[in-house]
Amino acid sequence: QVQLVESGGELVQAGGSLRLSCAASGRAFSTSVIGWFRQAPGKERELAAAITSNGLTIYYADSVKGRFSISRDNTKNAVYLQMSSLKLEDTAVYYCAADLHRTYTIARTAEEYDTWGQGTQVTVSS
């Protein structure tokens, strides 16, 4: 099993940057695909970025491509989401999630992910 804890969310001005961290425990972390989902009020949860176990395959939603960067450090059991040029529409609760059944391919729907963190709030102000 894997347990996930997100941190780093806060209030930031539009155009600013933030780095989210996802700390994991559990032996399955290094062989799992990890995704960063986000959910804005009244909207469905969407996959913003994901990374395979070896870090060689990465997915970005079109809405964050070129502004967000996902990375992982399996020696520290951690995944990061570096966000820059933040926009008002990036405001959401960001969740870290683990797909324990995939190692080298990325699923894009929330239902495919087995374990979730509690979420961290990112608020972008004008």
Protein Blocks (a to p, Z undefined) as FASTA:
>chain_A
ZZdddehiacddehiacddddddedjklmmpccddddddehiacddfbdcdfkopaccdd
fklgokaccdddfklopaddddehiafklgccddddddfkbfkbccfbfklpmbdcebja
ddddZZ
